[in-house]
Amino acid sequence: MGTSGSRSDYLGALNPAQQEAATYGERRDGAALNAGPLLVIAGAGTGKTMTLAHRVAHLVVEGVDTRRILLLTFTRRAALAMTRRVESILRQALADRVSGELPAGILPWSGTFHSVGNRLLRRFAHNLGLDPGFSVLDRGDAADLMDVVRHELGLSKKSRRFPKKDTCLALYSRCVNAQEPLPETLQHAYPWCSDWEDELRSLFRHYVERKQETQALDYDDLLLYWRYLVDDEEFAAEIGSWFDHILVDEYQDTNLLQATILAALKPDGRGMTVVGDDAQSIYSFRAAEVENILGFPARYSPPARVVTLEQNYRSTQAILDSANILIADSERQYRKSLQSQTAAGAKPRYVTVEDGDAEAEFVVESVLAAREEGLELKRQAVLFRGSHHSDRLEIELVRRNIPYIKYGGLKFLEAAHVKDVLAIMKWAENPKNEVAAFRVLKLLPGMGPRNAHRCFRHLAAAGFHVDALRSFRAPAAARPEWQGFCGLLETLAAAEFDDHGWHGQLALVRHWYRPQLERLYDAIETREADIEQLEQIAGRYPTRERFLTELTLDPPSAAGDLAGDPLLDEDYLVLSTVHSAKGQEWEAVYVLNVTDGNFPSEFATGKPKLIEEERRLLYVAMTRAKQSLTLVAPLRFHVTQQARDGDRHVYGARSRFVTESLLGTFKQCWHGRSESGSQKAAAVSGRQLDVAARMREMWG
C-alpha cells in the first residue's frame, strides 16, 4: 500500500473491517480528527487489540494530541501492552517525520478504570473532602476492615450464623458496582442473607464511616467517588474537556457504575470508542452488565456507528463452525459469523467418558500423546467451569509426575510476607491506615490485637504524628525492638529521604523485617527472594504512592500461582478456570464436565439471563483453541461423603447447549476406564439385539 515510511503503510496489516474501525471519523477545516460514538464488536480472535492500537495511532497521525486521549483497560498489563503497540505503529507511521525514539509517556492517560480514577481523585481530593494522601485498600485489607467493624457491632456473636467478612464485602461491592439497592441484591444474588438486611445496612454504614475516618478507599470507592464527582455537571464538563477521544477496551465487562462515568464525560458520545464482544460477557458475578454493550448504539442520537470484526486469526474453521452454532442460539446479541484465516482443520471432539476418573485418565493420555507428536505441554490447556472440577485430574497429574500450573490460585501479593512489607510502606504513607497499622504492629513480639489497638489509639490521640509512637509503652516482649521500629517509621514518613529517592526505603524495611521473617515463617530463602523481587518491581515507579496504589489495583502474579513446588519443569500443562482463561489461547484445549449442572451451572438454571451467560462461558472456552478442541462429558458423578470403596453416583445429562446441530459439528467418541485383564468385560458374541424396536412395540 505504498513505500516504507508512507502514512498509509501502518494500516496495511489490517483487513477492511479493521481499517474501517481504525480510521472512523473525519477532519474538518484542518482540525484534528473528529468522530461520533463508535462501537467495535470484536469477535473472538479477530484482532481486537491490534485494531484498537491502530485506532489510537491513527488519531495521533491525524493530529490528535496524545495528552488528550484517554485509554481505559481492565488490567495494567493490557494498558502497557497497548501503549507499546501504539508506539510501534507510530514509529512506522511517522518514520518520515520523526527521527530517533518517540518521547516517553506517549499516552499519559492510559490505564485501568481504577488507576485513572485514583489519579483524578487525588487531583480533586479537596473538592471531595478527601486527603490527597488517602490509602487504597486491596480486597484482603478491605475484608479485614469489614471484619473489624463486624466484630465491633457484635455481629460475629449472633446466635444464628451471620455472613462472614468475604460474603459481606462481596455483597457490599455488588450493591455499589451494580448501583442496586440492598434489598434487590439480597433477593437476586444473596437470598440466604435476606434475614440480615437491617444488620447488613448498619454494617455497611459503619464500614463506610471507618474508611472515611482513616482516609482509606477500597476498589469500589475509586469508582464511586469518581461517579459522584462527575454527577456534578461542572466537574464532569471540566474532566470531559480534557479529552478529545476516550477509548475503552473490553466494554462488555463494564459495570453500571463505569458506564455511568463514561456517559457523564461524553454525554453526546463525541470521541467515544468502545471495543468488546457481547458473546464474551461472562463476569456478571463482578456486576458486569452485558446491557451496557447491547444498548450502546441506542444511547445516542443518531445511534453510534457499529463495526463488526468477523475475520478470526486464531482458530481453524472447524472449531469456529461449532462456536458459531453454539452462540447463534443466544436470544439477544450482535449477530456475527466468525471466519477463519487458517485451514479448515480436523473436527473438534465430543468425548463421552464413564466418570471423573475416566475423564482424568483420558485427558492425561491425550495430553501425553500430543506431546509425543511434538506439541509442548504448555501449548495445551485444560479448562473447567469451577476450580474444584480439576481435583481428580490434578491427582492423576501428580501420580504421573506431570508438571502443571493452575490459574486462579494464590497471587504474589496475597503471600503473607509480601503483605507484611507492603503494610509497613502503607502505614508510613498514611498513618491513619488502621488495617496496615494493625498488621505491622502484630509483627512485633507480644503485640497482640489488644496492644495493637491500644497503640493505634495512642497515635490517634497524638494527631497521627508518627514520632508520638516513641512515648507509647510497648509490651515487654516488644521493647527491645521498639525504638528501632519507631526510627524506621519516622524515616519512612519523613517528607524527604535521601539521594537515592524513595526506592531505598524498601532496603531499610527489608533489613528491619528480616528478624521478624525468621521468627514468623519457614522457607526463608524463598520468601526473601519474593521481597527482593518486590524491590525490583519498585524501581519501575516514580513515587511511593504510585507504587503502592498500582500494586494494590493490579497486582502481578508470580510463583504463588504455581501448583506444587515453585521450581517446575521447563514445560508444564496449563490448568485454568474459563473465567481466568479469557484473553488466552492454546493450540489444544480440553474442556471438562460439559454436562448440565456444569455448563450451565446448576446455580444459574433458574434465571434465563444467567443461562445465557453460561452459554457465553462455554463459547469463550471453545474459542481459546487454535488447532484442537475437545469437550469431555462424564456419564456419571460419584456422590461425595461415602466410603472409599463406595459406588453411589448420579448420572449427568447432556448439556442443553449441546444441541443436535452442534453435536453434528463434532467427532463423537467414547472413553471408558482402563481395567486389568481380569476385570475387562469381554463380549461373548457379535450378535446384536434390536431392543429399541421391541420397546416401541410395547406401545402399539
C-alpha positions in Angstrom: 0.0 0.0 0.0 2.9 2.3 -0.7 6.6 2.7 0.1 8.0 2.2 3.5 7.5 5.3 5.7 4.3 6.5 3.9 1.3 7.3 6.1 -0.8 4.5 4.7 1.7 1.8 5.5 0.8 1.5 9.1 -2.8 0.4 8.1 -1.6 -2.2 5.6 -1.8 -5.1 8.0 -5.5 -4.5 8.7 -8.4 -6.2 7.0 -11.2 -3.9 5.6 -13.4 -4.1 8.8 -10.4 -3.3 11.0 -9.4 -0.4 8.8 -13.0 0.9 8.9 -12.9 0.8 12.8 -9.4 2.3 13.0 -10.0 5.2 10.7 -13.6 6.1 11.6 -14.1 9.9 11.7 -13.1 12.9 9.6 -11.1 16.1 9.7 -12.7 19.4 9.1 -11.1 22.7 8.4 -7.6 21.4 9.1 -8.5 20.4 12.7 -7.7 17.0 14.3 -9.8 14.0 13.5 -13.3 14.3 14.8 -15.6 11.3 15.3 -19.0 10.4 16.7 -19.6 7.4 19.0 -18.2 4.1 17.7 -18.9 0.5 18.8 -16.5 -2.1 17.6 -17.9 -5.7 18.0 -14.7 -7.7 18.0 -15.4 -11.5 17.8 -13.0 -13.9 19.5 -9.6 -13.9 17.9 -10.4 -11.1 15.4 -7.5 -8.8 16.3 -9.3 -6.6 18.8 -6.1 -5.3 20.4 -4.5 -4.6 17.0 -7.5 -2.7 15.8 -7.7 -0.6 19.0 -4.0 0.2 18.9 -4.2 1.2 15.3 -7.1 3.5 16.0 -5.2 5.2 18.8 -2.2 5.6 16.4 -4.4 6.9 13.6 -5.8 9.5 15.9 -2.3 10.7 16.6 -1.3 10.7 12.9 -4.4 12.7 12.2 -3.4 15.4 14.6 -4.9 14.5 18.0 -2.6 15.4 20.9 -1.7 12.2 22.8 -2.3 14.1 26.1 -6.0 14.5 25.0 -6.5 10.7 24.6 -8.0 8.7 27.5 -7.4 4.9 27.0 -9.2 2.7 29.6 -8.5 -1.0 30.0 -9.2 -3.6 32.7 -5.6 -4.5 33.6 -2.5 -2.6 33.9 -0.7 -5.1 31.7 -3.2 -4.6 28.9 -2.7 -0.8 29.1 1.1 -1.3 28.9 0.8 -3.7 26.0 -1.5 -1.4 24.2 0.9 1.6 24.7 3.9 -0.4 23.4 1.9 -1.5 20.3 0.8 2.1 19.7 4.4 3.3 19.9 5.5 0.6 17.4 2.8 1.6 15.0 3.6 5.3 15.3 7.2 4.7 14.7 6.2 3.2 11.3 3.6 5.8 10.5 5.7 8.8 11.4 9.0 7.4 10.1 9.3 10.3 7.6 8.6 12.9 10.3 10.2 11.7 13.5 13.9 10.8 13.9 15.0 8.7 16.9 12.8 7.4 19.7 9.4 8.7 20.4 9.0 10.7 23.6 8.5 8.7 26.8 5.0 8.5 28.2 3.4 8.9 24.9 -0.1 8.0 26.3 -0.1 9.7 29.7 -3.8 8.9 30.3 -3.6 5.2 29.6 -4.6 2.8 32.4 -7.3 0.9 34.2 -10.5 2.4 35.3 -9.3 2.2 38.9 -5.9 3.7 38.3 -7.3 6.6 36.3 -9.9 7.1 39.0 -7.2 7.2 41.6 -5.3 9.9 39.7 -8.4 12.0 39.3 -9.5 11.7 42.9 -6.1 12.8 44.2 -6.3 15.8 41.9 -9.9 16.7 43.1 -9.3 15.4 46.7 -10.2 18.7 48.3 -13.4 19.1 46.3 -14.4 15.6 47.5 -13.4 16.0 51.2 -10.5 13.6 50.8 -6.9 13.9 52.0 -4.8 13.7 48.8 -2.6 11.1 50.6 -5.5 8.6 51.1 -4.7 4.9 51.1 -6.1 2.3 48.8 -7.2 -0.9 50.4 -6.8 -4.2 48.4 -9.5 -6.8 48.7 -7.9 -8.6 51.6 -7.4 -5.4 53.6 -11.0 -4.3 52.8 -12.3 -7.7 54.0 -10.2 -7.4 57.2 -11.6 -3.9 57.9 -15.1 -5.2 57.3 -14.4 -7.9 59.8 -13.2 -5.4 62.4 -16.4 -3.4 62.1 -18.5 -6.6 62.0 -16.9 -7.7 65.3 -17.3 -4.2 67.0 -21.0 -4.3 66.2 -21.4 -7.7 67.8 -22.4 -9.4 64.6 -19.9 -12.1 65.0 -21.5 -13.2 68.2 -25.1 -13.7 66.9 -26.9 -16.9 67.9 -27.5 -17.5 64.2 -24.6 -17.5 61.8 -24.0 -14.1 60.4 -22.4 -13.9 56.9 -18.6 -13.9 57.0 -16.4 -11.0 56.1 -15.8 -12.0 52.4 -19.5 -12.5 51.8 -20.3 -9.2 53.4 -17.7 -7.4 51.2 -18.9 -9.1 48.1 -22.5 -8.1 48.9 -21.4 -4.5 49.6 -19.3 -4.4 46.4 -22.2 -5.7 44.2 -24.6 -3.0 45.6 -22.0 -0.4 44.7 -21.0 -1.5 41.3 -24.4 -2.6 40.1 -26.0 0.5 41.6 -28.6 -1.8 43.1 -30.4 -1.3 46.4 -29.5 -3.7 49.2 -32.9 -5.5 49.2 -32.7 -6.2 45.5 -29.1 -7.5 45.8 -30.2 -9.7 48.6 -33.2 -11.1 46.7 -31.3 -11.7 43.4 -27.8 -12.7 44.5 -27.7 -13.5 48.2 -31.2 -14.8 49.2 -29.7 -16.7 52.1 -28.6 -13.4 53.7 -32.1 -11.8 53.4 -32.9 -12.1 57.1 -29.9 -9.9 58.0 -30.9 -6.8 55.9 -31.0 -4.4 58.8 -27.8 -5.6 60.3 -26.0 -5.6 56.9 -27.2 -2.0 56.3 -25.8 -1.0 59.7 -22.5 -2.9 59.0 -22.0 -1.2 55.6 -22.8 2.3 57.1 -20.2 1.8 59.8 -17.7 0.3 57.3 -18.0 3.5 55.2 -17.6 5.7 58.2 -14.5 3.8 59.3 -12.9 4.2 55.9 -13.6 7.9 55.9 -12.1 8.3 59.4 -8.9 6.6 58.3 -8.8 8.2 54.8 -8.8 4.8 53.2 -10.6 3.9 49.9 -11.3 0.4 48.7 -11.5 -0.6 45.0 -15.2 0.3 44.8 -14.7 3.7 46.3 -12.4 4.7 43.5 -15.3 4.3 41.0 -17.9 5.5 43.4 -16.1 8.8 44.2 -15.4 9.3 40.5 -19.1 8.8 39.7 -20.1 11.3 42.4 -17.5 13.7 41.1 -18.9 13.6 37.5 -22.5 13.7 38.8 -21.8 17.3 39.2 -22.1 18.8 35.7 -19.4 21.4 36.2 -16.8 18.8 37.2 -18.0 16.4 34.5 -17.6 19.1 31.8 -14.2 20.0 33.1 -12.8 16.5 33.1 -14.6 15.6 29.8 -13.0 18.7 28.2 -9.5 17.3 28.9 -10.0 14.6 26.4 -10.9 14.7 22.7 -11.1 10.9 22.5 -12.0 8.3 25.1 -11.3 4.6 24.1 -12.5 1.7 26.2 -11.3 -1.9 25.8 -13.4 -4.9 26.8 -16.5 -2.8 27.1 -18.7 -5.9 27.7 -17.0 -6.2 31.1 -18.0 -2.7 32.4 -20.5 -2.4 35.2 -23.3 0.2 35.5 -21.0 2.5 37.6 -18.3 2.6 34.9 -20.9 3.1 32.1 -22.4 6.0 34.0 -19.0 7.6 34.4 -18.3 7.4 30.7 -21.7 8.8 29.8 -21.1 11.8 32.1 -17.7 12.5 30.5 -19.1 12.5 26.9 -22.9 12.9 27.0 -23.2 13.2 23.3 -20.7 10.4 22.6 -18.4 12.6 20.6 -15.0 11.0 20.5 -16.2 7.9 22.3 -14.9 4.5 21.0 -15.7 1.3 22.8 -14.5 -2.2 21.8 -15.8 -5.5 23.0 -17.8 -8.7 22.3 -21.2 -9.3 23.9 -20.6 -13.0 23.3 -17.7 -12.9 25.8 -19.6 -11.2 28.6 -19.0 -13.6 31.5 -18.4 -11.5 34.6 -21.9 -10.8 35.9 -20.7 -12.1 39.3 -18.5 -9.0 39.4 -21.5 -6.8 38.4 -20.5 -6.6 34.8 -23.6 -5.6 32.8 -24.0 -7.0 29.2 -26.7 -4.4 28.5 -24.0 -1.7 28.5 -22.7 -3.0 25.2 -26.1 -4.3 23.8 -27.7 -0.9 24.4 -24.7 1.3 23.5 -25.7 2.4 19.9 -29.2 3.5 21.0 -27.8 5.7 23.8 -27.0 8.4 21.2 -28.9 10.2 18.5 -28.1 9.5 15.8 -27.1 6.0 17.0 -23.5 5.0 17.4 -21.7 3.5 14.4 -21.2 -0.3 14.8 -18.4 -2.1 13.1 -18.2 -5.9 13.4 -15.0 -7.8 13.1 -15.6 -11.4 12.0 -12.2 -12.4 10.5 -10.7 -14.8 13.0 -6.9 -15.2 13.2 -6.8 -17.9 15.9 -8.9 -21.0 15.3 -9.5 -23.4 12.5 -12.8 -23.1 10.7 -13.9 -26.5 12.1 -13.7 -25.0 15.6 -15.4 -21.8 14.6 -18.2 -23.7 12.9 -19.0 -25.2 16.3 -18.6 -21.9 18.2 -20.9 -20.1 15.6 -23.6 -22.7 16.1 -23.4 -22.5 19.9 -23.7 -18.7 20.1 -26.3 -18.5 17.3 -28.9 -19.8 19.8 -28.4 -16.8 22.1 -31.5 -14.8 22.3 -30.1 -11.2 22.2 -26.8 -10.5 20.6 -24.9 -8.7 17.8 -25.1 -11.4 15.0 -21.8 -12.4 13.6 -20.2 -15.4 11.9 -16.5 -15.9 12.6 -14.5 -16.9 9.6 -11.0 -18.4 9.8 -7.8 -17.4 8.2 -6.3 -20.8 8.7 -7.0 -24.2 7.2 -10.3 -26.0 7.9 -8.7 -28.3 10.4 -10.0 -31.5 12.0 -13.4 -31.7 13.6 -13.4 -30.9 17.3 -14.1 -33.9 19.5 -17.0 -34.6 21.9 -15.8 -37.4 24.2 -18.2 -39.2 26.5 -16.4 -40.8 29.5 -17.6 -43.1 32.2 -16.9 -40.9 35.2 -14.5 -38.4 36.7 -11.7 -41.0 36.9 -12.1 -41.9 33.3 -12.1 -38.2 32.4 -8.8 -37.6 34.2 -7.3 -40.6 32.6 -8.5 -39.6 29.1 -7.2 -36.1 29.4 -3.7 -37.2 30.6 -3.4 -39.8 27.9 -4.4 -37.3 25.2 -2.1 -34.6 26.5 0.9 -37.0 26.6 0.0 -38.4 23.1 0.0 -34.8 21.8 3.3 -34.2 23.5 4.8 -37.2 21.8 3.7 -35.7 18.5 5.7 -32.5 19.2 3.1 -30.3 21.0 4.6 -29.0 24.2 2.6 -29.3 27.4 2.4 -25.5 27.8 0.7 -25.2 24.4 -2.1 -27.3 25.8 -4.7 -26.2 28.3 -7.5 -27.9 30.3 -10.4 -25.6 31.1 -13.2 -26.0 33.6 -16.2 -24.2 35.0 -15.3 -24.3 38.7 -11.8 -24.6 40.3 -12.7 -27.8 42.1 -13.5 -29.6 38.8 -9.8 -30.3 38.2 -9.3 -32.0 41.5 -9.2 -35.6 40.1 -7.1 -34.5 37.2 -4.6 -32.9 39.5 -4.2 -36.1 41.5 -3.6 -38.0 38.2 -1.1 -35.5 37.1 0.9 -35.7 40.3 0.7 -39.5 40.2 2.2 -39.5 36.7 4.8 -36.8 37.6 3.4 -34.3 35.0 4.2 -30.7 36.0 1.3 -28.2 35.7 0.3 -24.6 36.5 -3.1 -23.7 37.7 -4.6 -20.2 37.2 -6.8 -18.9 39.9 -4.6 -19.8 42.8 -2.7 -17.7 45.4 -1.4 -14.4 44.0 2.1 -13.0 44.7 0.7 -10.1 46.7 -1.5 -12.4 48.8 1.5 -14.1 50.3 1.8 -13.1 54.0 5.4 -11.9 54.0 4.8 -9.7 50.9 1.7 -8.2 52.6 3.8 -7.5 55.7 6.3 -5.5 53.8 3.7 -3.6 51.9 1.8 -2.9 55.1 4.8 -1.1 56.6 5.1 1.1 53.5 1.3 1.8 53.5 1.3 2.8 57.2 4.2 5.2 56.5 2.3 6.6 53.6 -0.9 7.1 55.6 -0.6 7.0 59.4 -4.4 6.8 59.6 -4.4 3.4 57.8 -5.8 1.2 60.6 -5.6 -2.0 58.7 -2.0 -1.6 57.8 -1.1 -0.4 61.3 -2.6 -3.5 62.9 -0.8 -5.8 60.6 2.5 -4.1 61.2 2.2 -3.8 64.9 1.3 -7.5 65.3 4.6 -8.4 63.6 6.4 -7.4 66.9 6.7 -10.0 69.7 4.0 -9.6 72.4 2.0 -7.2 70.3 -1.4 -8.9 70.0 -4.7 -7.4 68.9 -5.4 -5.6 72.2 -2.0 -4.0 72.4 -2.1 -3.1 68.7 -5.5 -1.4 69.3 -4.1 0.5 72.3 -1.1 1.7 70.3 -3.2 2.9 67.4 -5.5 4.9 69.8 -2.3 6.4 71.3 -1.2 7.5 67.8 -4.7 8.9 67.0 -4.7 10.9 70.2 -1.4 12.5 69.1 -2.9 13.6 65.8 -1.3 10.7 63.9 2.2 12.1 64.2 4.5 9.1 63.9 7.1 10.4 66.3 4.4 10.0 69.1 5.0 6.2 68.9 8.2 6.6 70.9 6.2 7.6 74.0 3.9 4.5 73.8 4.6 1.9 76.5 5.1 -1.2 74.4 4.6 -4.7 75.9 7.8 -6.2 77.5 8.5 -8.6 74.6 8.4 -5.8 72.1 10.5 -3.3 74.0 14.0 -4.4 72.8 12.9 -3.7 69.2 10.6 -0.8 69.8 12.9 2.2 69.4 14.4 0.7 66.2 10.9 0.2 64.9 9.9 3.8 65.7 13.0 5.0 64.0 12.2 3.1 60.8 8.7 4.5 60.6 9.9 8.1 61.3 12.4 7.7 58.4 9.8 6.3 56.1 7.3 9.0 57.0 9.8 11.9 56.5 8.9 14.2 53.6 12.5 13.9 52.2 14.5 10.8 52.0 18.0 10.6 50.5 19.8 11.0 47.2 18.6 7.6 46.0 15.0 8.6 46.1 12.2 6.6 47.7 13.3 3.2 46.3 15.9 2.9 49.1 13.1 2.7 51.6 12.4 -0.9 50.7 16.0 -1.9 51.6 15.6 -0.4 55.0 12.3 -2.2 55.5 13.8 -5.5 54.4 16.7 -5.1 56.9 14.3 -4.4 59.8 11.9 -7.1 58.7 14.4 -9.9 58.4 14.4 -11.0 62.1 10.5 -10.9 62.1 10.5 -13.1 58.9 12.8 -15.7 60.5 10.7 -15.7 63.7 7.3 -16.0 62.0 7.8 -18.1 58.8 9.6 -21.0 57.3 11.2 -21.3 53.8 13.1 -18.0 54.5 15.1 -18.1 51.3 12.1 -18.3 49.0 10.3 -15.5 51.0 13.4 -13.3 50.9 13.5 -13.8 47.1 9.9 -12.6 46.9 10.8 -9.4 48.8 13.8 -8.8 46.6 11.5 -9.2 43.6 9.3 -6.5 45.2 12.3 -4.2 45.4 12.9 -4.8 41.7 9.3 -4.0 40.9 9.5 -0.8 42.9 12.2 0.5 40.6 9.6 1.0 37.9 7.6 3.6 39.9 8.5 7.3 40.3 6.8 7.7 43.7 5.9 5.5 46.7 2.2 6.4 46.4 2.2 5.2 42.7 4.0 2.0 43.7 1.6 1.2 46.5 -1.6 2.2 44.6 -0.7 0.5 41.3 0.3 -2.8 43.0 -2.9 -2.7 45.1 -5.1 -2.1 42.0 -3.4 -4.5 39.6 -1.1 -7.0 41.5 1.5 -9.0 39.5 1.3 -12.8 39.5 4.4 -14.8 40.4 5.3 -18.1 41.9 2.3 -18.1 44.1 0.2 -19.1 41.0 2.1 -22.3 40.6 0.6 -25.5 41.8 3.2 -27.5 43.8 6.8 -26.7 44.0 7.9 -23.3 42.5 10.7 -24.9 40.6 8.9 -26.5 37.7 10.0 -28.4 34.7 10.7 -26.2 31.7 7.5 -27.5 30.2 4.2 -27.8 32.1 0.5 -28.3 31.4 -1.9 -25.3 31.8 -5.0 -25.7 34.0 -7.4 -22.9 34.3 -11.0 -21.9 35.0 -12.7 -20.5 31.9 -13.0 -17.1 33.6 -9.2 -16.9 34.1 -8.6 -18.2 30.5 -10.4 -15.3 28.8 -8.0 -13.5 26.5 -5.7 -16.5 26.3 -5.2 -19.1 23.5 -3.6 -22.5 23.2 -3.0 -25.0 20.3 -5.1 -27.7 22.1 -7.9 -27.2 24.6 -9.8 -29.7 26.7 -13.0 -28.6 28.4 -14.0 -30.7 31.4 -17.5 -31.6 32.7 -19.6 -30.4 29.7 -22.8 -31.6 31.2 -26.0 -29.9 32.6 -25.2 -28.7 36.0 -21.8 -27.5 35.0 -22.5 -25.9 31.6 -24.8 -24.3 32.6 -24.0 -24.3 36.3 -26.8 -25.7 38.4 -26.8 -22.3 40.2 -27.7 -20.5 37.1 -30.6 -22.6 35.8 -33.3 -20.6 37.5 -32.7 -17.4 35.5 -32.8 -17.1 31.7 -30.3 -14.2 31.9 -27.8 -16.3 33.8 -28.2 -19.3 31.5 -27.3 -17.1 28.5 -24.2 -16.0 30.3 -23.3 -19.7 30.9 -23.7 -20.2 27.1 -21.2 -17.4 26.6 -18.9 -19.0 29.1 -18.8 -22.2 27.1 -18.3 -20.1 23.9 -15.3 -18.4 25.5 -13.8 -21.9 26.4 -14.2 -23.2 22.9 -12.8 -20.2 21.2 -9.5 -20.4 23.2 -8.5 -23.4 20.9 -6.4 -22.8 17.9 -6.0 -26.3 16.3 -7.6 -28.9 18.6 -10.7 -28.7 20.8 -12.1 -31.5 22.9 -15.3 -31.3 25.1 -15.4 -34.1 27.7 -18.7 -35.2 29.1 -18.8 -37.7 32.1 -21.8 -40.0 32.2 -21.9 -40.3 36.0 -20.6 -38.4 39.0 -19.8 -40.1 42.3 -21.6 -38.9 45.4 -19.2 -37.3 47.9 -19.0 -38.4 51.6 -19.2 -42.1 51.1 -16.9 -45.0 51.9 -13.7 -45.2 49.9 -14.9 -48.2 48.0 -18.5 -46.8 47.7 -20.1 -46.6 44.3 -23.1 -44.4 44.8 -23.4 -42.0 41.9 -25.8 -39.8 39.9 -26.0 -39.6 36.1 -25.1 -36.5 34.2 -27.3 -35.2 31.5 -26.0 -33.8 28.2 -25.6 -30.1 28.3 -28.6 -28.3 27.0 -26.2 -26.2 24.9 -25.0 -29.3 23.0 -27.9 -29.5 20.6 -28.2 -32.0 17.8 -27.0 -29.3 15.3 -24.0 -28.5 17.4 -23.2 -32.2 18.0 -23.2 -32.7 14.2 -20.1 -30.5 14.0 -18.1 -32.8 16.4 -16.5 -36.1 16.1 -18.1 -38.2 18.8 -16.0 -40.6 20.9 -16.3 -42.9 23.9 -13.6 -43.5 26.6 -14.1 -45.9 29.4 -11.8 -46.5 32.4 -8.8 -48.8 31.9 -9.1 -52.1 33.7 -6.8 -55.0 34.4 -7.2 -58.1 32.2 -9.3 -60.0 34.8 -11.7 -57.1 35.1 -12.2 -56.4 31.4 -15.7 -57.2 30.2 -15.3 -59.4 27.1 -18.2 -59.6 24.5 -19.5 -63.1 24.3 -20.9 -62.7 20.8 -21.1 -60.3 18.0 -24.9 -60.8 17.7 -27.0 -57.6 18.1 -30.5 -57.4 19.6 -32.9 -54.8 18.4 -34.2 -53.9 21.8 -35.3 -50.4 20.7 -37.8 -51.9 18.2 -39.2 -54.2 20.9 -39.7 -51.3 23.3 -41.6 -49.4 20.7 -43.8 -52.4 20.0 -44.9 -52.3 23.7 -47.0 -49.2 22.9 -48.6 -50.4 19.7 
